[in-house]
Structures are given as C-alpha cells and as structure tokens.
Amino acid sequence: MKLLRHGPSGAEKPGLLHEDGTIRDLSGLVADIGGGVLSDAGIAMLRGIDPASLPVVAADTRLGPCVAGTGKFICIGLNYADHAAESGHAVPPEPVIFMKATSAICGPNDPIIIPRGSVKTDWEVELAVIIGTKAKYVTEDQALAHVAGYAVANDVSERSFQAERAGQWTKGKSCDNFGQLGPWLVTRDEVADPQALSMWLTVNGAKQQDGSTTTMVYGVAHLVSYLSQFMTLHPGDVISTGTPPGVGLGQKPPRFLKAGDVVELGIAGLGQQRQDVIAD
C-alpha cells in the first residue's frame, strides 16, 4: 500500500494511491498518516478499505511529506563505501549519526531553496525508513517489525555550511526545504528486501547518481537496532540511510546547484521526485 499526504503546506490531508493511479482521500477515516496509523494494526485497518469507495483527489494536487508527526529526522553519514571514498573519508567503524531539523521536511516536489550565503548546495538521493511502532533496545532480528514503510528522500546539503564552518554537520543539513520526503510511504510488506533497491538522481536530465541499496555499509535492520540502543524511536521518526556516489562534492571539479536547475530522483518501487531549484 502507498500512503501519502495531499494539499497545501501545513494543511495536508491523508490519502493513498489507488492501483488505478488516482489519489484517494482518507481524511474521513483517519486524522493523518502518523501515530497509530503507522502501526501494523493501523495499516491493516487501511488495507481493509476498498480504495474505490474513497473520494478522488484532483490529479494536480500538491503532495506533502508522506508522514506526519516526525519527531526525529535521523541521518546516517558515509553509509556507502564508494560515497565515503569520493568524499575522502574511510568507511566508519560504526554508523555516523547526525540530525536534520524537522523544519527542513517538505513535499517530494517542493523546490530546493538555496539558502542565503550558500555556494555549495548539493544533492543526495537516499532511502528513508519510517518508524511505525516504538523501538527501544531492539535486536537486529526484531528491527524491521518496527518499520512502517519506506520512502524516497533528498538529503539536500550545503557543503560549506556542513564542513567548512565550525561545529557539527547539522547546520549544513537543516535549511528550509532540505528534506523532500515521498511521494508516498510504501508499506513494509511491499518491499521484499530494502537492501536490493536501485536508486538514481539527475540534474537537468543528466544522470549524477546511479546506485543501489545493496552497497550500504550498514543495512536497515542494523541501523534501526543500532539507533534504538541510544534513543527511543517513535512512530513517524525518519531514518535517512545514506547516499550512493555521484554527489556534487565528489565530482572533479565539484559541481553544485544553482537557481534554475531541475533535480529528479527516485528509488525502484518507491516513486520519484522532481524539484526546481530556486534562491532564497
């Protein structure tokens, strides 16, 4: 099942993608795509509904981020060996964890906004994991049972803010519209193996990233278990699991986004995004 949120920013309504390609509204049945709706019981309830009985949403409606109530947006750095190499770093002995402010989260086709003073705004296609039930001290074999589903994420990054100014990475990762999420949350049962998904990203139609989750250093089950040893994961929390090679920083010479560019990205079975790049 493909769950989504539609409507104006800040006033999104819950919905789902029908197999006929239409968006159907769920607002008469659930308040949002978050909280208990993300549990196995909540998803089973939605699965029992006939989508054909739901109101059709206009095809040109805006899609919002596919999950509501995200308390934590947790990112994993250098989680693809080939991306670590292009960034000039060794493969880390444990997952590198950093946070992206939840205010960066936006819809899958909302623009990338180059922040004031930016000279190195970059792209990163990533597999996002959405937590469905509370996870604390879970083992690796229990981990995936706490996952509601998966989505496409663009972990937009300002490299000079991230690495060339004092402090941690967070300020280079948290600008407005630096966290496109969606178009939909694909429920766990529809993703047979999260470690076997091809992923890609283009800028102005030219392929920049062409990778697969098979080359992740630390897989989804390990990450959920690992993070749960340090913090309780709650429904709606998002884990962005790292990016394959091909980011602008790793190119020779480096290439970064400018106003007028168009970024498109996707992951097999999870849909795709399209973003115009604009200046703040």
N, C-alpha and C positions, 0 to 999 in steps of 0.2 A: 504494500500500500504506500502511496505517495501523499504525504500530508504537507500542507502549505498554509501560508497566511497571505491574505489579499486585501488591498485597499490602501488608503493614504497612510503615509508615515505617521506612526503614533496612534493610528486608529484601525489597525489591521483586524480582520476577522478570520476565523479558522476555516479551512477548506481542505479539499482533497482533489487529486487529479483522477478523473474517471478514465477508464480504459478507452473510451471513445475520443480522448484528447481534450474534453471540456473540463473546466474548473467548476467544482460543485461546492456550494456554501454549507458549512457545518454550524453556523452560529446559532441555529435553532436547537442544537443538541449539546454543544459544549461551549464553554466560555472562550477557550483559546487552545492552541497547541502547546500545552505546557502542563506542569504539575502532574496530577494523577492521570491525565490523558496519555502521558508518555509511558505509563506502566504497562506490563503485559495485559492486565485486565482492561485498562483503558483502551489499548489498541485493539484487543479482542472485541470490545463493545463496538468500536467504529467499524471493524471488519464485518460485523453482523448487519450493518446498514446497507440497503440497496442504494448505490450511488445514483441510480436513475431516478430515485424518488426525491433527490435533493435539488434545490434551486440552482439553475445555471448562472454562472458569473460571466460577465462580459469578457470576451477573449482578450481585449486590450487593457484589462485591469492591471494595475501595478501589483507585483509580487513583493511582499515584505520578507524579512528574515524568516526562515521556516520554523523557528521555535521561539516561544515567548518565555519570559521569566528567567533568562540566563543570569545566574549569579556569578559565575566564573567563566571566563574565556581563557583557557589554559593552552599555551602553545609549546610545542616541542621543537627545539632548535637542532640543526645539523643531524637530522634523523635519516638522511640518505647519504651513504658513504660517498657517492660521486658528487653530491652537492657540497658536502663538507670539504672535499678536495678542491672544488672550484672556488670555495670561499677561503682557502688557505688554512683550514683547520684540520686537526686529527679527528678521527671518529671518537666521540666521547665515551668514557668507560661506563657512564650511566646517562640516562636521558637528561638533556639540558631543558630546564623548565623556565618559562617566563610567562608573564601575564600580558594580555591585551585588554585595555579598558573596554567594558561592555558598551560604552557610548560610541565605540567605533563600529558596532554591528549595524548593518544596513541590508537592504534587499539585494538580490542577486544581480539586478540590472541597474541599480542606482549608480551614479557616477563615482569615479575615483576623483577625489578632490585633492589636488596638490596643495599642501599647506604653505602658508607664508614662510618665506625663507628657505624653502626646500630646493635642493639642487640634485637630489639623488632618490627620487621616488621610484620604487621598484615593485615588481610583481612576484607572486608566489602562489601557484595552484596547490591546494592541499586537500587531503581527505579529512573532513570533520566528523567527529564521533559525538553523538548527542546522548547524554546520560538519561536513562529512563526511571531508574529507582536508586535510592540511596545506597552508596557504596563506601564502606569503611573497612579497612584491613581485609579486603577480599583477596583470595588466591587467584592465580592466573587462570586456573580451570573454571573458576566461578565468574570471571570478569565479564565475559560477553553477555551473560544473563542480565547484567545491569545496563546494557546498551539498548536504547530505544531504536536507534537507527543511525543512518549516515547521510552526509550531505557534502556538496562542493563548497569549499571556502577559498577566498582570495585573501591571503595574509599580506596585504599591502604593507610596504615597509619604506621608511625614509632612512637610507643608509647613513647619511651624515649625522642625523639625529641619533641613530642607533649606536654607532660605533666611534664617531669622531668627537663626541661631546661627553663630558664626564658623567659617570653614573651607569645605570643599567640600560638594557635594551628597551624597556617599556615605552619611553617617550618617542622612540622611532617606530613604534608599532601601533600606537593608540590614537592617532589623529582621526578626526571625523571621517567616516566612510572608508576606513582602512580595514573593514571586516565584512565583505559581502558574503552572505550565507544563504544557500539554497540553489536552485529554485524550490526544491522540496526536500523533506525529510523522508528518505526511503527506509521503511521499517526493516528491522534486523532480519526478519525471515526472508526478505527478498534479496539479501546479499549473501550468497553462499559462502564466499571467502573474501573478507576485507583485505586480504593480502594478495589478491590477484586482480586488481583493478587498474586498467590503463588510464592515464591522465595526460592532459595536454593544455597548452596555452599559446595563443597567438597575439601579436601586437601588429595592428594594421594589416592583418591577414597573413603575416609571416610567422611560421612556427618558431617558437622560442623554447618551449618546454615540451618534452615528449618522453614520458616516463611511466613507471608502474609502481604500485604499492608493494610489489614483490621485492623491491630493493630497499625497503625500510630496514634500518638497523634494529629498531625496537618496534615490534608489531603491536596491533591494537590491544590484544589481550594483556600483553606485558605492560603497556602504558596505563591501562585502567587499573590494573593491580598495583603497579608501582606508585601511581599518584595517590591511590587510596591509603597508602601507608603514611602519607604526610598530611593529607587533608580529606575530609569527608566530601565525596562527590554527591551532588544533589540533582534531582530531575531538572532538566533544562540546561545544565552545565555543558559547555562545549570544549572538546579537546581537538585542537588543530594539530595534525600529526607530523608536520614537516613537509618539505618540498623537494622534488627531484631537481637535477641540474638544469641550467638554462636561464637562471635569473639574470637580470641586467648587470648586477655587480660582478658576475663571473665571466662576462664577455670581455674580449680583448679587441679594442678598448671597451671599458664598461659603457653600457647604454642604459639610460633612464627615461622615464616617461615625461612627456610634455603635453601641455594643453592641446587638444585636437586629436590625440591618439585614440585608438579604439582597442580595447583589450577583450578577448574572448577566451573562455576556458571551460573545461568540462572533465568529467570522470565517467567512465563507462557505467551505464545503468543508473547514474545519479543525476543526469541532466547537465545543462550548461548555462553559463552566464555571459552577459555582454555589458561592457561598461565604457561609456565615454569618459575621457579624461578632461577635467576642467581645472582651472586655477581658482583658489580661494580668494 
